[in-house]
Amino acid sequence: MEYEAFTEIRQEIAKNVKRLQKSAMIIATLDVLASFATVAEDMNYCMPIVDNAGKIEIKEGRHPVIEKMLPTGSFIDNDTYMDNDENRLSIITGPNMAGKSTYMRQVALITLMAQIGSFVPASEAHIGVVDKIFTRVGASDDLSMGQSTFMVEMMEVADILKEATKNSLVILDEIGRGTSTYDGLSIAWAVAEYISDKTKCGAKTLFATHYHELIELEDKLEGVKNYSIAVKEKGEDVIFLRKIVRGGTDESYGVHVARLAGVPKEVLKRANEILRSLERKSILGSKKMEKENKQVQAGQLDLYNYKLAEIAQELDKIDLNTLTPIDALNTLMKIKEKMK
């Protein structure tokens, strides 16, 4: 009797399957649109302009998740402007905990939300359609597969470099941090160069880094712009203003962040001593190297001038009217030997 009842219900549903599927689709669509509308109304979202202009322009953008976790009105909004020409690659420097990752993720989320038909957390937004959004954020490893954090990071970077196009949006957070300083810097630099090159990639990219040397790329590569997180220093303390501003920075404030995290004062004091010592060595080392280079160059120049003077004296003694071709060749050989 149970099976007969089940069969009867199944047959009845089968007769109306198209009508039921259509009804389910309509209800699901209404559910999504109602959710979009509710969130947009509650959180003061704006309607974005979505087109194929190839630019991402956001005024007073916010992170849709993090602003919900903070007290109302306490989230610091930020502007964003990216295009396919002069503003393709943004190098973002600044200390940890200052808000670099939050800023980059909110740009990716606003772009995604606009393309799925939702209003976005901003006062204004003009979103050019992107074909893909790539992210390399956070640290993870896969020990079961024998892959380190750095290996996983490099595999993800490899996929991005292979798949990204000029119409993609790329979010890169701290590329190269899983290996030695020079290796990491070299990889980060090369990745930035590759992505910024229109002939190879040219994707709109937000690139957060602690390698302050990368801020030099603005002067070397077309389409690269430097940004940093504004910081206010107050004695030994720092206040992160969470605001993105034009220009790079060469300060990491690592010891300050350690203080905020509650690292013991004794450790912080010793860290400051070591930091000052390393900075002094770096400055003295560069000055010493500069002085040695100057001395070497001066010595080389003096030796070179002495040789030139000796050769000039010999040339003065030669009577060109009586010089045979073989004598001229021998003289040239002697001069060449002295120049070595």
Long-range contacts (C-beta under 8 A, 24 or more apart in sequence): 33-117, 36-117, 36-118, 36-119, 39-64, 39-118, 39-119, 40-118, 40-119, 43-67, 43-68, 43-121, 44-121, 45-118, 45-119, 45-120, 45-121, 45-122, 46-119, 46-120, 46-122, 46-123, 46-124, 46-125, 47-119, 48-110, 48-114, 48-119, 48-120, 48-122, 48-125, 48-126, 48-127, 49-125, 49-126, 49-127, 50-114, 50-115, 50-127, 50-128, 50-129, 51-126, 51-128, 51-129, 52-128, 52-129, 53-126, 53-128, 54-83, 54-84, 54-128, 54-167, 55-81, 55-82, 55-83, 55-84, 55-126, 55-128, 56-80, 56-81, 56-82, 56-83, 56-107, 56-111, 56-126, 56-127, 56-128, 56-130, 56-169, 56-204, 57-81, 57-82, 57-124, 57-125, 57-126, 57-127, 58-107, 58-110, 58-120, 58-122, 58-124, 58-125, 58-126, 58-127, 59-122, 59-123, 59-124, 59-125, 60-122, 60-123, 60-124, 61-106, 61-107, 61-110, 61-120, 61-121, 61-122, 61-125, 62-106, 62-121, 62-122, 63-102, 63-105, 63-106, 63-109, 63-121, 64-106, 64-109, 64-110, 64-113, 64-120, 64-121, 65-109, 66-102, 66-106, 67-121, 76-241, 76-242, 76-243, 77-122, 77-123, 78-103, 78-106, 78-242, 78-243, 78-244, 79-244, 80-107, 80-244, 82-204, 82-206, 83-128, 83-204, 84-166, 84-202, 84-204, 85-223, 86-222, 86-223, 86-225, 87-223, 87-225, 88-196, 88-198, 88-202, 88-203, 88-204, 88-205, 88-223, 88-224, 89-192, 89-195, 89-196, 89-204, 89-205, 89-207, 89-217, 89-221, 89-223, 89-224, 89-225, 90-205, 90-206, 90-207, 90-224, 90-225, 90-226, 90-227, 91-192, 91-207, 91-209, 91-214, 91-215, 91-217, 91-218, 91-224, 91-225, 91-226, 91-227, 91-248, 92-206, 92-207, 92-208, 92-209, 92-227, 92-228, 92-229, 92-244, 93-208, 93-209, 93-210, 93-212, 93-214, 93-215, 93-226, 93-227, 93-228, 93-229, 93-248, 93-249, 93-250, 94-228, 94-229, 94-231, 94-249, 95-229, 95-231, 95-238, 95-240, 95-251, 95-252, 95-253, 95-254, 95-256, 95-257, 96-252, 96-253, 96-254, 96-257, 97-240, 97-257, 97-260, 98-229, 98-231, 98-240, 98-242, 99-229, 99-240, 99-242, 100-173, 100-208, 100-229, 101-137, 101-173, 101-208, 102-242, 103-206, 103-229, 103-244, 104-137, 104-171, 104-173, 104-206, 104-208, 105-135, 105-137, 105-171, 107-169, 107-171, 107-206, 108-133, 108-135, 108-169, 108-171, 111-169, 129-167, 130-167, 130-168, 130-169, 130-204, 131-165, 131-167, 131-168, 132-163, 132-164, 132-165, 132-168, 132-169, 133-168, 133-169, 133-170, 133-171, 134-159, 134-160, 134-163, 134-164, 134-168, 134-169, 134-170, 134-171, 134-203, 135-170, 135-171, 135-172, 135-173, 136-160, 136-171, 136-172, 136-173, 136-175, 137-171, 137-172, 137-173, 138-173, 139-177, 139-178, 148-178, 149-178, 150-178, 150-179, 153-178, 154-187, 157-187, 157-191, 161-191, 161-194, 161-195, 161-201, 164-195, 164-201, 164-203, 165-201, 165-202, 165-203, 166-198, 166-201, 166-202, 166-203, 167-203, 168-203, 168-204, 169-203, 169-204, 169-205, 170-195, 170-203, 170-204, 170-205, 170-206, 171-205, 171-206, 172-205, 172-206, 172-207, 172-208, 173-208, 174-208, 174-209, 174-210, 175-207, 175-209, 176-211, 177-210, 184-211, 185-211, 185-213, 185-214, 188-214, 189-213, 189-214, 189-217, 192-217, 192-221, 192-224, 193-217, 193-221, 196-221, 196-222, 196-223, 196-224, 198-223, 210-252, 212-248, 212-249, 212-250, 212-252, 214-248, 215-248, 215-249, 215-250, 218-248, 307-338, 307-339, 310-338, 311-335, 311-338, 311-339
